[in-house]
Each structure stands twice: as C-alpha cells, then as structure tokens.
Amino acid sequence: MAFTGKYILESQENYEQFLEAIGLLSAKTDHKVVTEVVQDGDHFTWTQSIPNWTWSNEFTIGQECELQTMTGAKFTAIVTMEGGKIKIQFPQYLFTAEIVEDKLEMNCTTPGDTGLVFTRVNART
C-alpha cells in the first residue's frame, strides 16, 4: 500500500518550538527518528523509534481508535483520510501525514490563531 515502508528523518521545521508548545522540550533529541508504517487496506500500524525509545499506534481509517501520545497517555480519536492524507486529532495538536514524491510528510499543528506547524519530511529507506 502507499504508506507501507520504513522512513528516516530527512528534514524538520519548528521541532523545538513544537516540543516547547506542548510541554515536552525535555524530550528533545538529536537522533534521527525512524518511522515504520505497515498498511493493510484501511488498517495501519505506525511506529516511530530512536535508540532506547519506541512509540507505536494501531488504527483503522474511519473508526474510533484508542491511541497513545508520545508520553504514553491514552486517548480515543476517529482517524480519517482525505485526499490521501491521514488526519488524527491528538489532545494537543492535529497530526497529518501523506506521501509526497515517495517521501512521508508529517505535520503537527497546535490549535488557535497562533497555531504552530511542526513539519517532518522522511525519506523512504
């Protein structure tokens, strides 16, 4: 499927500002995040990892799913896909992901008029 693959961080914008906005500046790392996506139809397993830390969520497009934040807090959300873009409303930000020119582009947008957009571009390995 379109998203299935292993990706390594290629570039990012507003990383530190985003972590500060959601209260996780202490989680800053210089390691390159590896993202692995397994897609089976509308079902996804989405895993991000760096040395000594892994974060994984399973979800199905169009269904309410129990998910985890980076800190391990659980929440429920309906995962949607519009125009090939996955959208998940996390408690502190809106997460979107899409494949653009065989790269995984992820955005996290904080709410409000001064919403901050954290962008990661990941190259397929």
Backbone as XML, in Angstrom:
<?xml version="1.0"?>
<chain id="A" units="angstrom">
  <residue number="1" name="MET">
    <atom name="N" x="0.840" y="-1.180" z="0.000"/>
    <atom name="CA" x="0.000" y="0.000" z="0.000"/>
    <atom name="C" x="0.890" y="1.250" z="0.000"/>
  </residue>
  <residue number="2" name="ALA">
    <atom name="N" x="0.279" y="2.378" z="-0.236"/>
    <atom name="CA" x="1.024" y="3.628" z="-0.434"/>
    <atom name="C" x="1.914" y="4.011" z="0.744"/>
  </residue>
  <residue number="3" name="PHE">
    <atom name="N" x="1.433" y="3.820" z="1.975"/>
    <atom name="CA" x="2.206" y="4.268" z="3.137"/>
    <atom name="C" x="3.226" y="3.243" z="3.627"/>
  </residue>
  <residue number="4" name="THR">
    <atom name="N" x="3.024" y="1.980" z="3.316"/>
    <atom name="CA" x="3.887" y="0.936" z="3.850"/>
    <atom name="C" x="5.354" y="1.217" z="3.526"/>
  </residue>
  <residue number="5" name="GLY">
    <atom name="N" x="6.189" y="1.147" z="4.542"/>
    <atom name="CA" x="7.621" y="1.332" z="4.342"/>
    <atom name="C" x="8.311" y="1.792" z="5.602"/>
  </residue>
  <residue number="6" name="LYS">
    <atom name="N" x="9.618" y="1.905" z="5.485"/>
    <atom name="CA" x="10.459" y="2.391" z="6.573"/>
    <atom name="C" x="11.063" y="3.703" z="6.105"/>
  </residue>
  <residue number="7" name="TYR">
    <atom name="N" x="11.011" y="4.703" z="6.971"/>
    <atom name="CA" x="11.426" y="6.052" z="6.612"/>
    <atom name="C" x="12.394" y="6.590" z="7.664"/>
  </residue>
  <residue number="8" name="ILE">
    <atom name="N" x="13.340" y="7.420" z="7.212"/>
    <atom name="CA" x="14.257" y="8.066" z="8.140"/>
    <atom name="C" x="14.138" y="9.578" z="7.967"/>
  </residue>
  <residue number="9" name="LEU">
    <atom name="N" x="14.222" y="10.263" z="9.083"/>
    <atom name="CA" x="14.084" y="11.712" z="9.082"/>
    <atom name="C" x="15.092" y="12.345" z="8.136"/>
  </residue>
  <residue number="10" name="GLU">
    <atom name="N" x="14.573" y="13.199" z="7.249"/>
    <atom name="CA" x="15.419" y="13.908" z="6.299"/>
    <atom name="C" x="15.538" y="15.382" z="6.680"/>
  </residue>
  <residue number="11" name="SER">
    <atom name="N" x="14.411" y="15.995" z="7.055"/>
    <atom name="CA" x="14.436" y="17.401" z="7.478"/>
    <atom name="C" x="13.236" y="17.668" z="8.379"/>
  </residue>
  <residue number="12" name="GLN">
    <atom name="N" x="13.332" y="18.740" z="9.152"/>
    <atom name="CA" x="12.223" y="19.125" z="10.023"/>
    <atom name="C" x="12.266" y="20.622" z="10.272"/>
  </residue>
  <residue number="13" name="GLU">
    <atom name="N" x="11.076" y="21.185" z="10.530"/>
    <atom name="CA" x="10.939" y="22.604" z="10.829"/>
    <atom name="C" x="10.109" y="22.770" z="12.096"/>
  </residue>
  <residue number="14" name="ASN">
    <atom name="N" x="10.511" y="23.697" z="12.936"/>
    <atom name="CA" x="9.795" y="24.065" z="14.175"/>
    <atom name="C" x="9.768" y="22.950" z="15.220"/>
  </residue>
  <residue number="15" name="TYR">
    <atom name="N" x="10.781" y="22.095" z="15.209"/>
    <atom name="CA" x="10.847" y="20.971" z="16.150"/>
    <atom name="C" x="10.878" y="21.439" z="17.601"/>
  </residue>
  <residue number="16" name="GLU">
    <atom name="N" x="11.864" y="22.256" z="17.945"/>
    <atom name="CA" x="11.988" y="22.709" z="19.338"/>
    <atom name="C" x="10.792" y="23.547" z="19.764"/>
  </residue>
  <residue number="17" name="GLN">
    <atom name="N" x="10.318" y="24.420" z="18.877"/>
    <atom name="CA" x="9.178" y="25.268" z="19.192"/>
    <atom name="C" x="7.935" y="24.414" z="19.465"/>
  </residue>
  <residue number="18" name="PHE">
    <atom name="N" x="7.748" y="23.350" z="18.686"/>
    <atom name="CA" x="6.612" y="22.455" z="18.889"/>
    <atom name="C" x="6.713" y="21.747" z="20.233"/>
  </residue>
  <residue number="19" name="LEU">
    <atom name="N" x="7.879" y="21.178" z="20.529"/>
    <atom name="CA" x="8.056" y="20.497" z="21.817"/>
    <atom name="C" x="7.798" y="21.449" z="22.981"/>
  </residue>
  <residue number="20" name="GLU">
    <atom name="N" x="8.250" y="22.683" z="22.865"/>
    <atom name="CA" x="8.007" y="23.669" z="23.906"/>
    <atom name="C" x="6.511" y="23.975" z="24.022"/>
  </residue>
  <residue number="21" name="ALA">
    <atom name="N" x="5.825" y="24.105" z="22.893"/>
    <atom name="CA" x="4.393" y="24.435" z="22.889"/>
    <atom name="C" x="3.551" y="23.356" z="23.555"/>
  </residue>
  <residue number="22" name="ILE">
    <atom name="N" x="3.969" y="22.084" z="23.447"/>
    <atom name="CA" x="3.196" y="21.001" z="24.066"/>
    <atom name="C" x="3.795" y="20.538" z="25.394"/>
  </residue>
  <residue number="23" name="GLY">
    <atom name="N" x="4.811" y="21.273" z="25.881"/>
    <atom name="CA" x="5.383" y="20.978" z="27.190"/>
    <atom name="C" x="6.324" y="19.795" z="27.228"/>
  </residue>
  <residue number="24" name="LEU">
    <atom name="N" x="6.951" y="19.482" z="26.103"/>
    <atom name="CA" x="7.852" y="18.324" z="26.057"/>
    <atom name="C" x="9.265" y="18.679" z="25.606"/>
  </residue>
  <residue number="25" name="LEU">
    <atom name="N" x="9.696" y="19.894" z="25.862"/>
    <atom name="CA" x="11.030" y="20.302" z="25.428"/>
    <atom name="C" x="12.114" y="19.381" z="25.982"/>
  </residue>
  <residue number="26" name="SER">
    <atom name="N" x="11.875" y="18.801" z="27.148"/>
    <atom name="CA" x="12.850" y="17.891" z="27.743"/>
    <atom name="C" x="13.010" y="16.608" z="26.915"/>
  </residue>
  <residue number="27" name="ALA">
    <atom name="N" x="12.083" y="16.344" z="25.991"/>
    <atom name="CA" x="12.149" y="15.142" z="25.159"/>
    <atom name="C" x="12.977" y="15.358" z="23.896"/>
  </residue>
  <residue number="28" name="LYS">
    <atom name="N" x="13.528" y="16.550" z="23.722"/>
    <atom name="CA" x="14.304" y="16.867" z="22.511"/>
    <atom name="C" x="15.455" y="15.873" z="22.351"/>
  </residue>
  <residue number="29" name="THR">
    <atom name="N" x="15.645" y="15.439" z="21.112"/>
    <atom name="CA" x="16.738" y="14.522" z="20.809"/>
    <atom name="C" x="17.381" y="14.922" z="19.485"/>
  </residue>
  <residue number="30" name="ASP">
    <atom name="N" x="18.642" y="14.603" z="19.350"/>
    <atom name="CA" x="19.344" y="14.843" z="18.094"/>
    <atom name="C" x="19.370" y="13.589" z="17.220"/>
  </residue>
  <residue number="31" name="HIS">
    <atom name="N" x="18.793" y="12.487" z="17.721"/>
    <atom name="CA" x="18.728" y="11.252" z="16.938"/>
    <atom name="C" x="17.755" y="11.421" z="15.783"/>
  </residue>
  <residue number="32" name="LYS">
    <atom name="N" x="18.034" y="10.767" z="14.685"/>
    <atom name="CA" x="17.120" y="10.779" z="13.550"/>
    <atom name="C" x="16.027" y="9.742" z="13.802"/>
  </residue>
  <residue number="33" name="VAL">
    <atom name="N" x="14.790" y="10.221" z="13.825"/>
    <atom name="CA" x="13.649" y="9.342" z="14.075"/>
    <atom name="C" x="13.444" y="8.425" z="12.874"/>
  </residue>
  <residue number="34" name="VAL">
    <atom name="N" x="13.209" y="7.144" z="13.164"/>
    <atom name="CA" x="12.866" y="6.172" z="12.130"/>
    <atom name="C" x="11.375" y="5.878" z="12.283"/>
  </residue>
  <residue number="35" name="THR">
    <atom name="N" x="10.640" y="5.996" z="11.182"/>
    <atom name="CA" x="9.207" y="5.721" z="11.184"/>
    <atom name="C" x="8.960" y="4.504" z="10.307"/>
  </residue>
  <residue number="36" name="GLU">
    <atom name="N" x="8.232" y="3.527" z="10.857"/>
    <atom name="CA" x="7.875" y="2.348" z="10.093"/>
    <atom name="C" x="6.358" y="2.260" z="10.037"/>
  </residue>
  <residue number="37" name="VAL">
    <atom name="N" x="5.829" y="2.136" z="8.825"/>
    <atom name="CA" x="4.390" y="2.077" z="8.622"/>
    <atom name="C" x="4.050" y="0.771" z="7.920"/>
  </residue>
  <residue number="38" name="VAL">
    <atom name="N" x="3.079" y="0.057" z="8.481"/>
    <atom name="CA" x="2.540" y="-1.135" z="7.836"/>
    <atom name="C" x="1.067" y="-0.846" z="7.576"/>
  </residue>
  <residue number="39" name="GLN">
    <atom name="N" x="0.697" y="-0.863" z="6.303"/>
    <atom name="CA" x="-0.677" y="-0.588" z="5.904"/>
    <atom name="C" x="-1.277" y="-1.840" z="5.287"/>
  </residue>
  <residue number="40" name="ASP">
    <atom name="N" x="-2.444" y="-2.245" z="5.807"/>
    <atom name="CA" x="-3.191" y="-3.372" z="5.255"/>
    <atom name="C" x="-4.599" y="-2.856" z="4.982"/>
  </residue>
  <residue number="41" name="GLY">
    <atom name="N" x="-4.830" y="-2.375" z="3.774"/>
    <atom name="CA" x="-6.111" y="-1.742" z="3.461"/>
    <atom name="C" x="-6.253" y="-0.461" z="4.265"/>
  </residue>
  <residue number="42" name="ASP">
    <atom name="N" x="-7.280" y="-0.380" z="5.109"/>
    <atom name="CA" x="-7.509" y="0.799" z="5.948"/>
    <atom name="C" x="-6.903" y="0.672" z="7.337"/>
  </residue>
  <residue number="43" name="HIS">
    <atom name="N" x="-6.229" y="-0.445" z="7.605"/>
    <atom name="CA" x="-5.629" y="-0.669" z="8.928"/>
    <atom name="C" x="-4.134" y="-0.344" z="8.865"/>
  </residue>
  <residue number="44" name="PHE">
    <atom name="N" x="-3.669" y="0.385" z="9.886"/>
    <atom name="CA" x="-2.276" y="0.830" z="9.942"/>
    <atom name="C" x="-1.638" y="0.463" z="11.272"/>
  </residue>
  <residue number="45" name="THR">
    <atom name="N" x="-0.357" y="0.132" z="11.214"/>
    <atom name="CA" x="0.494" y="0.101" z="12.399"/>
    <atom name="C" x="1.584" y="1.134" z="12.121"/>
  </residue>
  <residue number="46" name="TRP">
    <atom name="N" x="1.711" y="2.108" z="13.040"/>
    <atom name="CA" x="2.588" y="3.267" z="12.838"/>
    <atom name="C" x="3.563" y="3.305" z="14.001"/>
  </residue>
  <residue number="47" name="THR">
    <atom name="N" x="4.847" y="3.109" z="13.728"/>
    <atom name="CA" x="5.846" y="3.030" z="14.786"/>
    <atom name="C" x="6.955" y="4.046" z="14.526"/>
  </residue>
  <residue number="48" name="GLN">
    <atom name="N" x="7.313" y="4.786" z="15.564"/>
    <atom name="CA" x="8.450" y="5.707" z="15.483"/>
    <atom name="C" x="9.454" y="5.301" z="16.549"/>
  </residue>
  <residue number="49" name="SER">
    <atom name="N" x="10.735" y="5.379" z="16.186"/>
    <atom name="CA" x="11.744" y="4.955" z="17.157"/>
    <atom name="C" x="13.040" y="5.735" z="17.004"/>
  </residue>
  <residue number="50" name="ILE">
    <atom name="N" x="13.720" y="5.834" z="18.127"/>
    <atom name="CA" x="15.091" y="6.308" z="18.241"/>
    <atom name="C" x="15.748" y="5.337" z="19.220"/>
  </residue>
  <residue number="51" name="PRO">
    <atom name="N" x="17.062" y="5.375" z="19.372"/>
    <atom name="CA" x="17.673" y="4.472" z="20.357"/>
    <atom name="C" x="17.017" y="4.632" z="21.741"/>
  </residue>
  <residue number="52" name="ASN">
    <atom name="N" x="16.644" y="3.540" z="22.348"/>
    <atom name="CA" x="16.070" y="3.466" z="23.705"/>
    <atom name="C" x="14.646" y="4.008" z="23.825"/>
  </residue>
  <residue number="53" name="TRP">
    <atom name="N" x="13.915" y="4.191" z="22.718"/>
    <atom name="CA" x="12.536" y="4.676" z="22.791"/>
    <atom name="C" x="11.769" y="4.286" z="21.538"/>
  </residue>
  <residue number="54" name="THR">
    <atom name="N" x="10.582" y="3.721" z="21.729"/>
    <atom name="CA" x="9.709" y="3.363" z="20.617"/>
    <atom name="C" x="8.287" y="3.746" z="20.974"/>
  </residue>
  <residue number="55" name="TRP">
    <atom name="N" x="7.569" y="4.280" z="19.981"/>
    <atom name="CA" x="6.191" y="4.726" z="20.151"/>
    <atom name="C" x="5.385" y="4.148" z="19.007"/>
  </residue>
  <residue number="56" name="SER">
    <atom name="N" x="4.311" y="3.426" z="19.322"/>
    <atom name="CA" x="3.565" y="2.751" z="18.276"/>
    <atom name="C" x="2.065" y="2.905" z="18.480"/>
  </residue>
  <residue number="57" name="ASN">
    <atom name="N" x="1.340" y="3.047" z="17.382"/>
    <atom name="CA" x="-0.116" y="3.102" z="17.392"/>
    <atom name="C" x="-0.658" y="2.245" z="16.272"/>
  </residue>
  <residue number="58" name="GLU">
    <atom name="N" x="-1.786" y="1.592" z="16.531"/>
    <atom name="CA" x="-2.526" y="0.869" z="15.502"/>
    <atom name="C" x="-3.864" y="1.545" z="15.353"/>
  </residue>
  <residue number="59" name="PHE">
    <atom name="N" x="-4.303" y="1.717" z="14.100"/>
    <atom name="CA" x="-5.587" y="2.361" z="13.876"/>
    <atom name="C" x="-6.174" y="1.931" z="12.546"/>
  </residue>
  <residue number="60" name="THR">
    <atom name="N" x="-7.479" y="2.151" z="12.417"/>
    <atom name="CA" x="-8.203" y="1.853" z="11.186"/>
    <atom name="C" x="-8.919" y="3.119" z="10.744"/>
  </residue>
  <residue number="61" name="ILE">
    <atom name="N" x="-8.732" y="3.493" z="9.497"/>
    <atom name="CA" x="-9.358" y="4.688" z="8.947"/>
    <atom name="C" x="-10.878" y="4.591" z="9.105"/>
  </residue>
  <residue number="62" name="GLY">
    <atom name="N" x="-11.473" y="5.684" z="9.579"/>
    <atom name="CA" x="-12.924" y="5.757" z="9.720"/>
    <atom name="C" x="-13.473" y="5.190" z="11.015"/>
  </residue>
  <residue number="63" name="GLN">
    <atom name="N" x="-12.605" y="4.661" z="11.859"/>
    <atom name="CA" x="-13.058" y="4.077" z="13.123"/>
    <atom name="C" x="-12.459" y="4.819" z="14.309"/>
  </residue>
  <residue number="64" name="GLU">
    <atom name="N" x="-13.218" y="4.813" z="15.412"/>
    <atom name="CA" x="-12.674" y="5.359" z="16.647"/>
    <atom name="C" x="-11.648" y="4.364" z="17.182"/>
  </residue>
  <residue number="65" name="CYS">
    <atom name="N" x="-10.477" y="4.862" z="17.509"/>
    <atom name="CA" x="-9.376" y="4.004" z="17.944"/>
    <atom name="C" x="-8.797" y="4.527" z="19.245"/>
  </residue>
  <residue number="66" name="GLU">
    <atom name="N" x="-8.277" y="3.607" z="20.062"/>
    <atom name="CA" x="-7.533" y="4.024" z="21.242"/>
    <atom name="C" x="-6.081" y="4.184" z="20.809"/>
  </residue>
  <residue number="67" name="LEU">
    <atom name="N" x="-5.559" y="5.382" z="21.032"/>
    <atom name="CA" x="-4.204" y="5.726" z="20.626"/>
    <atom name="C" x="-3.404" y="6.197" z="21.827"/>
  </residue>
  <residue number="68" name="GLN">
    <atom name="N" x="-2.112" y="6.384" z="21.616"/>
    <atom name="CA" x="-1.207" y="6.843" z="22.667"/>
    <atom name="C" x="-0.447" y="8.065" z="22.194"/>
  </residue>
  <residue number="69" name="THR">
    <atom name="N" x="-0.233" y="9.010" z="23.110"/>
    <atom name="CA" x="0.612" y="10.160" z="22.822"/>
    <atom name="C" x="2.074" y="9.748" z="22.981"/>
  </residue>
  <residue number="70" name="MET">
    <atom name="N" x="2.979" y="10.669" z="22.673"/>
    <atom name="CA" x="4.409" y="10.398" z="22.822"/>
    <atom name="C" x="4.779" y="10.074" z="24.260"/>
  </residue>
  <residue number="71" name="THR">
    <atom name="N" x="3.989" y="10.577" z="25.222"/>
    <atom name="CA" x="4.284" y="10.350" z="26.635"/>
    <atom name="C" x="3.600" y="9.099" z="27.181"/>
  </residue>
  <residue number="72" name="GLY">
    <atom name="N" x="2.815" y="8.423" z="26.343"/>
    <atom name="CA" x="2.144" y="7.204" z="26.775"/>
    <atom name="C" x="0.719" y="7.415" z="27.235"/>
  </residue>
  <residue number="73" name="ALA">
    <atom name="N" x="0.238" y="8.655" z="27.273"/>
    <atom name="CA" x="-1.146" y="8.922" z="27.667"/>
    <atom name="C" x="-2.084" y="8.386" z="26.587"/>
  </residue>
  <residue number="74" name="LYS">
    <atom name="N" x="-3.147" y="7.694" z="27.010"/>
    <atom name="CA" x="-4.094" y="7.116" z="26.060"/>
    <atom name="C" x="-5.247" y="8.075" z="25.812"/>
  </residue>
  <residue number="75" name="PHE">
    <atom name="N" x="-5.763" y="8.045" z="24.573"/>
    <atom name="CA" x="-6.922" y="8.850" z="24.194"/>
    <atom name="C" x="-7.622" y="8.138" z="23.045"/>
  </residue>
  <residue number="76" name="THR">
    <atom name="N" x="-8.845" y="8.550" z="22.749"/>
    <atom name="CA" x="-9.553" y="7.978" z="21.621"/>
    <atom name="C" x="-9.788" y="9.058" z="20.578"/>
  </residue>
  <residue number="77" name="ALA">
    <atom name="N" x="-9.749" y="8.644" z="19.321"/>
    <atom name="CA" x="-9.974" y="9.564" z="18.205"/>
    <atom name="C" x="-10.443" y="8.762" z="17.004"/>
  </residue>
  <residue number="78" name="ILE">
    <atom name="N" x="-11.203" y="9.421" z="16.143"/>
    <atom name="CA" x="-11.562" y="8.819" z="14.864"/>
    <atom name="C" x="-10.494" y="9.259" z="13.866"/>
  </residue>
  <residue number="79" name="VAL">
    <atom name="N" x="-9.852" y="8.284" z="13.256"/>
    <atom name="CA" x="-8.796" y="8.552" z="12.281"/>
    <atom name="C" x="-9.456" y="8.678" z="10.911"/>
  </residue>
  <residue number="80" name="THR">
    <atom name="N" x="-9.136" y="9.756" z="10.193"/>
    <atom name="CA" x="-9.734" y="9.962" z="8.871"/>
    <atom name="C" x="-8.650" y="10.037" z="7.810"/>
  </residue>
  <residue number="81" name="MET">
    <atom name="N" x="-9.086" y="9.862" z="6.564"/>
    <atom name="CA" x="-8.189" y="10.062" z="5.434"/>
    <atom name="C" x="-8.965" y="10.848" z="4.382"/>
  </residue>
  <residue number="82" name="GLU">
    <atom name="N" x="-8.383" y="11.973" z="3.988"/>
    <atom name="CA" x="-8.988" y="12.818" z="2.966"/>
    <atom name="C" x="-7.932" y="13.124" z="1.914"/>
  </residue>
  <residue number="83" name="GLY">
    <atom name="N" x="-8.221" y="12.777" z="0.673"/>
    <atom name="CA" x="-7.279" y="13.050" z="-0.406"/>
    <atom name="C" x="-5.915" y="12.421" z="-0.201"/>
  </residue>
  <residue number="84" name="GLY">
    <atom name="N" x="-5.864" y="11.233" z="0.397"/>
    <atom name="CA" x="-4.594" y="10.557" z="0.640"/>
    <atom name="C" x="-3.849" y="11.038" z="1.871"/>
  </residue>
  <residue number="85" name="LYS">
    <atom name="N" x="-4.475" y="11.948" z="2.646"/>
    <atom name="CA" x="-3.832" y="12.496" z="3.839"/>
    <atom name="C" x="-4.525" y="11.947" z="5.097"/>
  </residue>
  <residue number="86" name="ILE">
    <atom name="N" x="-3.737" y="11.305" z="5.954"/>
    <atom name="CA" x="-4.245" y="10.806" z="7.237"/>
    <atom name="C" x="-4.362" y="11.973" z="8.200"/>
  </residue>
  <residue number="87" name="LYS">
    <atom name="N" x="-5.472" y="12.000" z="8.970"/>
    <atom name="CA" x="-5.658" y="13.053" z="9.972"/>
    <atom name="C" x="-6.062" y="12.413" z="11.296"/>
  </residue>
  <residue number="88" name="ILE">
    <atom name="N" x="-5.357" y="12.827" z="12.367"/>
    <atom name="CA" x="-5.659" y="12.360" z="13.713"/>
    <atom name="C" x="-5.607" y="13.563" z="14.652"/>
  </residue>
  <residue number="89" name="GLN">
    <atom name="N" x="-6.682" y="13.782" z="15.402"/>
    <atom name="CA" x="-6.698" y="14.867" z="16.380"/>
    <atom name="C" x="-6.141" y="14.340" z="17.701"/>
  </residue>
  <residue number="90" name="PHE">
    <atom name="N" x="-4.883" y="14.660" z="17.981"/>
    <atom name="CA" x="-4.280" y="14.331" z="19.272"/>
    <atom name="C" x="-4.759" y="15.367" z="20.287"/>
  </residue>
  <residue number="91" name="PRO">
    <atom name="N" x="-4.613" y="15.106" z="21.591"/>
    <atom name="CA" x="-5.092" y="16.071" z="22.593"/>
    <atom name="C" x="-4.509" y="17.480" z="22.447"/>
  </residue>
  <residue number="92" name="GLN">
    <atom name="N" x="-3.250" y="17.602" z="22.027"/>
    <atom name="CA" x="-2.613" y="18.920" z="21.978"/>
    <atom name="C" x="-2.321" y="19.428" z="20.569"/>
  </residue>
  <residue number="93" name="TYR">
    <atom name="N" x="-2.623" y="18.643" z="19.544"/>
    <atom name="CA" x="-2.307" y="19.050" z="18.178"/>
    <atom name="C" x="-3.041" y="18.172" z="17.175"/>
  </residue>
  <residue number="94" name="LEU">
    <atom name="N" x="-3.121" y="18.653" z="15.934"/>
    <atom name="CA" x="-3.659" y="17.877" z="14.824"/>
    <atom name="C" x="-2.490" y="17.277" z="14.057"/>
  </residue>
  <residue number="95" name="PHE">
    <atom name="N" x="-2.502" y="15.956" z="13.900"/>
    <atom name="CA" x="-1.462" y="15.243" z="13.166"/>
    <atom name="C" x="-1.980" y="14.925" z="11.767"/>
  </residue>
  <residue number="96" name="THR">
    <atom name="N" x="-1.172" y="15.219" z="10.741"/>
    <atom name="CA" x="-1.486" y="14.804" z="9.380"/>
    <atom name="C" x="-0.260" y="14.144" z="8.772"/>
  </residue>
  <residue number="97" name="ALA">
    <atom name="N" x="-0.510" y="13.219" z="7.852"/>
    <atom name="CA" x="0.582" y="12.529" z="7.173"/>
    <atom name="C" x="0.154" y="12.187" z="5.760"/>
  </residue>
  <residue number="98" name="GLU">
    <atom name="N" x="1.082" y="12.342" z="4.836"/>
    <atom name="CA" x="0.808" y="11.994" z="3.447"/>
    <atom name="C" x="2.109" y="11.624" z="2.760"/>
  </residue>
  <residue number="99" name="ILE">
    <atom name="N" x="1.982" y="10.909" z="1.639"/>
    <atom name="CA" x="3.133" y="10.565" z="0.821"/>
    <atom name="C" x="3.218" y="11.601" z="-0.298"/>
  </residue>
  <residue number="100" name="VAL">
    <atom name="N" x="4.365" y="12.283" z="-0.376"/>
    <atom name="CA" x="4.606" y="13.276" z="-1.419"/>
    <atom name="C" x="5.933" y="12.920" z="-2.089"/>
  </residue>
  <residue number="101" name="GLU">
    <atom name="N" x="5.872" y="12.580" z="-3.370"/>
    <atom name="CA" x="7.071" y="12.193" z="-4.121"/>
    <atom name="C" x="7.873" y="11.111" z="-3.398"/>
  </residue>
  <residue number="102" name="ASP">
    <atom name="N" x="7.165" y="10.085" z="-2.936"/>
    <atom name="CA" x="7.734" y="8.917" z="-2.249"/>
    <atom name="C" x="8.380" y="9.250" z="-0.904"/>
  </residue>
  <residue number="103" name="LYS">
    <atom name="N" x="8.052" y="10.411" z="-0.343"/>
    <atom name="CA" x="8.515" y="10.776" z="0.992"/>
    <atom name="C" x="7.314" y="10.897" z="1.907"/>
  </residue>
  <residue number="104" name="LEU">
    <atom name="N" x="7.506" y="10.559" z="3.178"/>
    <atom name="CA" x="6.464" y="10.673" z="4.182"/>
    <atom name="C" x="6.558" y="12.052" z="4.815"/>
  </residue>
  <residue number="105" name="GLU">
    <atom name="N" x="5.543" y="12.879" z="4.579"/>
    <atom name="CA" x="5.495" y="14.217" z="5.168"/>
    <atom name="C" x="4.484" y="14.216" z="6.306"/>
  </residue>
  <residue number="106" name="MET">
    <atom name="N" x="4.947" y="14.593" z="7.476"/>
    <atom name="CA" x="4.100" y="14.642" z="8.667"/>
    <atom name="C" x="4.079" y="16.060" z="9.213"/>
  </residue>
  <residue number="107" name="ASN">
    <atom name="N" x="2.876" y="16.491" z="9.604"/>
    <atom name="CA" x="2.716" y="17.806" z="10.213"/>
    <atom name="C" x="1.952" y="17.663" z="11.517"/>
  </residue>
  <residue number="108" name="CYS">
    <atom name="N" x="2.360" y="18.421" z="12.503"/>
    <atom name="CA" x="1.644" y="18.533" z="13.767"/>
    <atom name="C" x="1.342" y="20.010" z="13.951"/>
  </residue>
  <residue number="109" name="THR">
    <atom name="N" x="0.052" y="20.349" z="14.073"/>
    <atom name="CA" x="-0.368" y="21.735" z="14.156"/>
    <atom name="C" x="-1.062" y="21.982" z="15.491"/>
  </residue>
  <residue number="110" name="THR">
    <atom name="N" x="-0.531" y="22.918" z="16.266"/>
    <atom name="CA" x="-1.157" y="23.264" z="17.535"/>
    <atom name="C" x="-2.357" y="24.174" z="17.251"/>
  </residue>
  <residue number="111" name="PRO">
    <atom name="N" x="-3.361" y="24.188" z="18.138"/>
    <atom name="CA" x="-4.588" y="24.940" z="17.867"/>
    <atom name="C" x="-4.441" y="26.443" z="18.085"/>
  </residue>
  <residue number="112" name="GLY">
    <atom name="N" x="-5.459" y="27.157" z="17.629"/>
    <atom name="CA" x="-5.532" y="28.592" z="17.896"/>
    <atom name="C" x="-5.034" y="29.439" z="16.750"/>
  </residue>
  <residue number="113" name="ASP">
    <atom name="N" x="-5.235" y="30.747" z="16.910"/>
    <atom name="CA" x="-4.830" y="31.704" z="15.882"/>
    <atom name="C" x="-3.325" y="31.716" z="15.671"/>
  </residue>
  <residue number="114" name="THR">
    <atom name="N" x="-2.584" y="31.383" z="16.701"/>
    <atom name="CA" x="-1.120" y="31.363" z="16.590"/>
    <atom name="C" x="-0.609" y="29.935" z="16.489"/>
  </residue>
  <residue number="115" name="GLY">
    <atom name="N" x="-1.416" y="29.047" z="15.903"/>
    <atom name="CA" x="-1.039" y="27.645" z="15.770"/>
    <atom name="C" x="0.325" y="27.473" z="15.119"/>
  </residue>
  <residue number="116" name="LEU">
    <atom name="N" x="1.103" y="26.620" z="15.699"/>
    <atom name="CA" x="2.455" y="26.333" z="15.243"/>
    <atom name="C" x="2.410" y="25.055" z="14.416"/>
  </residue>
  <residue number="117" name="VAL">
    <atom name="N" x="3.096" y="25.029" z="13.284"/>
    <atom name="CA" x="3.150" y="23.833" z="12.449"/>
    <atom name="C" x="4.564" y="23.246" z="12.520"/>
  </residue>
  <residue number="118" name="PHE">
    <atom name="N" x="4.634" y="22.030" z="13.024"/>
    <atom name="CA" x="5.880" y="21.267" z="13.086"/>
    <atom name="C" x="5.840" y="20.302" z="11.915"/>
  </residue>
  <residue number="119" name="THR">
    <atom name="N" x="6.848" y="20.359" z="11.051"/>
    <atom name="CA" x="6.874" y="19.535" z="9.844"/>
    <atom name="C" x="8.090" y="18.624" z="9.849"/>
  </residue>
  <residue number="120" name="ARG">
    <atom name="N" x="7.844" y="17.355" z="9.476"/>
    <atom name="CA" x="8.925" y="16.408" z="9.275"/>
    <atom name="C" x="8.799" y="15.798" z="7.886"/>
  </residue>
  <residue number="121" name="VAL">
    <atom name="N" x="9.909" y="15.766" z="7.169"/>
    <atom name="CA" x="9.972" y="15.089" z="5.879"/>
    <atom name="C" x="10.889" y="13.881" z="6.073"/>
  </residue>
  <residue number="122" name="ASN">
    <atom name="N" x="10.380" y="12.708" z="5.689"/>
    <atom name="CA" x="11.081" y="11.454" z="5.921"/>
    <atom name="C" x="11.296" y="10.723" z="4.610"/>
  </residue>
  <residue number="123" name="ALA">
    <atom name="N" x="12.537" y="10.317" z="4.347"/>
    <atom name="CA" x="12.872" y="9.601" z="3.122"/>
    <atom name="C" x="12.668" y="8.104" z="3.315"/>
  </residue>
  <residue number="124" name="ARG">
    <atom name="N" x="12.115" y="7.471" z="2.298"/>
    <atom name="CA" x="11.929" y="6.020" z="2.327"/>
    <atom name="C" x="13.307" y="5.355" z="2.270"/>
  </residue>
  <residue number="125" name="THR">
    <atom name="N" x="13.518" y="4.339" z="3.113"/>
    <atom name="CA" x="14.811" y="3.651" z="3.122"/>
    <atom name="C" x="14.745" y="2.368" z="2.322"/>
  </residue>
</chain>
